């Protein structure tokens, strides 16, 4: 960024000098003005610029869904937990239906109806969400993930 500012100052200096080269009386005034501008810019360049604490090019890698992990059940430790995946696609056809899930490292996992993701089973699809069945102590609970990466648990769907 600093080199860009220096190049800009030099460009302004030469453009102003060439624009007013015909006026010899005002030429010395112009040179003084340009010197003042360059001194001001050089003083600004010597001050250190603030650098952001996080890398703006890292994307959402640091916040890959850890905030929504259910700490009570310990699901964050399970590699195949739904909380470690993002819903990236739903394909529904007459004979088969599929979903695509991405994990934090970018790997894609495709599931069809009836397949298991760890301890949960994909049982249904809607236009914007996938429904998993989770059996726990003879009870059926459902986990629903949508394209906003929101996961909610319910007793019915």
C-alpha positions as CSV (number, residue, x, y, z in Angstrom):
1,X,0.0,0.0,0.0
2,X,2.9,2.4,0.8
3,X,4.4,1.9,-2.7
4,X,1.1,2.7,-4.3
5,X,0.9,6.0,-2.3
6,X,4.5,6.9,-3.4
7,X,3.7,6.2,-7.1
8,X,0.5,8.3,-6.7
9,X,2.5,11.3,-5.3
10,X,5.1,11.0,-8.1
11,X,2.3,10.9,-10.7
12,X,0.6,13.9,-9.2
13,X,3.9,15.8,-9.1
14,X,4.7,15.2,-12.8
15,X,1.2,15.8,-14.0
16,X,1.0,19.2,-12.2
17,X,4.4,20.2,-13.4
18,X,3.7,19.4,-17.0
19,X,0.2,21.0,-16.9
20,X,1.7,24.3,-15.7
21,X,5.0,24.3,-17.5
22,X,3.8,27.1,-19.8
23,X,3.3,29.4,-16.8
24,X,6.8,30.2,-15.6
25,X,5.6,32.6,-12.9
26,X,3.3,30.2,-11.3
27,X,5.7,27.3,-11.8
28,X,7.7,28.0,-8.6
29,X,4.5,28.3,-6.6
30,X,3.3,25.0,-7.9
31,X,6.6,23.3,-7.0
32,X,6.3,24.6,-3.5
33,X,2.7,23.3,-3.3
34,X,3.8,19.9,-4.6
35,X,6.6,19.8,-2.1
36,X,4.2,20.5,0.8
37,X,1.9,17.7,-0.5
38,X,4.7,15.2,-0.8
39,X,6.0,16.1,2.7
40,X,2.5,15.6,4.2
41,X,2.1,12.3,2.4
42,X,5.6,11.1,3.5
43,X,4.7,12.0,7.1
44,X,1.5,10.0,6.8
45,X,3.4,7.0,5.3
46,X,5.9,6.8,8.2
47,X,3.0,6.3,10.6
48,X,2.2,2.6,10.9
49,X,-1.0,1.3,9.5
50,X,-3.4,-0.7,11.7
51,X,-3.4,-4.4,10.8
52,X,-6.6,-6.4,11.4
53,X,-6.3,-9.1,14.1
54,X,-7.9,-11.7,11.9
55,X,-7.0,-12.6,8.4
56,X,-9.8,-11.3,6.1
57,X,-8.8,-13.9,3.5
58,X,-9.3,-16.9,5.8
59,X,-13.1,-16.9,5.3
60,X,-15.1,-18.6,7.9
61,X,-12.6,-21.3,8.6
62,X,-12.1,-20.2,12.2
63,X,-15.8,-20.2,12.9
64,X,-16.8,-23.4,11.2
65,X,-19.9,-24.1,13.2
66,X,-18.2,-24.5,16.6
67,X,-20.6,-22.0,18.2
68,X,-23.6,-24.3,17.5
69,X,-22.2,-27.5,19.0
70,X,-24.3,-29.1,21.6
71,X,-21.9,-29.4,24.6
72,X,-24.3,-31.5,26.7
73,X,-24.2,-34.5,24.5
74,X,-20.5,-34.4,23.6
75,X,-21.2,-34.4,19.9
76,X,-18.3,-32.1,19.2
77,X,-15.9,-35.0,19.8
78,X,-17.6,-37.2,17.2
79,X,-16.0,-36.8,13.8
80,X,-19.2,-37.8,12.0
81,X,-21.5,-35.5,14.0
82,X,-23.9,-33.4,12.0
83,X,-22.5,-30.3,13.8
84,X,-19.2,-30.8,11.9
85,X,-20.9,-30.6,8.5
86,X,-22.5,-27.9,6.3
87,X,-25.4,-28.7,4.0
88,X,-24.3,-27.8,0.5
89,X,-26.8,-29.5,-1.8
90,X,-30.0,-31.4,-2.1
91,X,-31.0,-33.4,-5.1
92,X,-34.4,-35.0,-5.2
93,X,-35.6,-37.3,-7.9
94,X,-38.4,-39.8,-8.5
95,X,-36.3,-42.8,-7.6
96,X,-33.5,-41.5,-5.4
97,X,-32.7,-38.4,-3.3
98,X,-29.3,-37.2,-2.2
99,X,-27.8,-34.6,0.0
100,X,-24.2,-33.2,-0.1
101,X,-22.5,-32.3,3.1
102,X,-19.1,-30.5,3.5
103,X,-16.8,-30.8,6.5
104,X,-14.4,-28.1,7.7
105,X,-11.6,-29.4,5.5
106,X,-13.7,-29.1,2.4
107,X,-14.4,-32.8,1.8
108,X,-17.8,-33.6,0.3
109,X,-19.9,-36.5,1.7
110,X,-23.0,-37.6,-0.4
111,X,-25.8,-39.4,1.4
112,X,-29.0,-41.0,0.1
113,X,-32.2,-41.6,2.0
114,X,-31.7,-44.3,4.5
115,X,-27.9,-43.9,4.9
116,X,-26.3,-43.2,8.2
117,X,-24.1,-40.3,9.2
118,X,-22.5,-41.6,12.3
119,X,-25.3,-42.5,14.6
120,X,-28.0,-40.6,12.8
121,X,-30.0,-41.7,9.7
122,X,-31.1,-39.5,6.8
123,X,-34.9,-40.1,6.6
124,X,-36.4,-37.1,4.7
125,X,-35.7,-34.1,2.5
126,X,-37.4,-30.8,2.0
127,X,-36.6,-28.0,-0.5
128,X,-34.3,-26.3,2.0
129,X,-33.4,-28.8,4.7
130,X,-32.5,-32.4,5.4
131,X,-34.0,-34.4,8.3
132,X,-32.1,-37.0,10.2
133,X,-33.5,-39.5,12.8
134,X,-31.6,-40.0,16.0
135,X,-32.6,-42.9,18.2
136,X,-31.9,-42.5,21.9
137,X,-33.2,-44.7,24.6
138,X,-36.2,-46.0,22.6
139,X,-37.1,-42.4,21.8
140,X,-37.0,-40.9,18.3
141,X,-35.6,-37.4,18.0
142,X,-35.0,-35.6,14.8
143,X,-32.1,-33.3,13.7
144,X,-32.8,-30.9,10.9
145,X,-30.1,-29.0,9.1
146,X,-30.8,-26.2,6.6
147,X,-28.7,-24.2,4.1
148,X,-28.1,-21.5,6.8
149,X,-26.2,-24.1,8.7
150,X,-28.7,-24.0,11.5
151,X,-29.2,-27.4,13.2
152,X,-32.2,-27.9,15.4
153,X,-33.4,-30.9,17.3
154,X,-37.1,-31.7,17.7
155,X,-39.4,-34.5,18.7
156,X,-41.3,-34.3,15.4
157,X,-40.8,-32.9,12.0
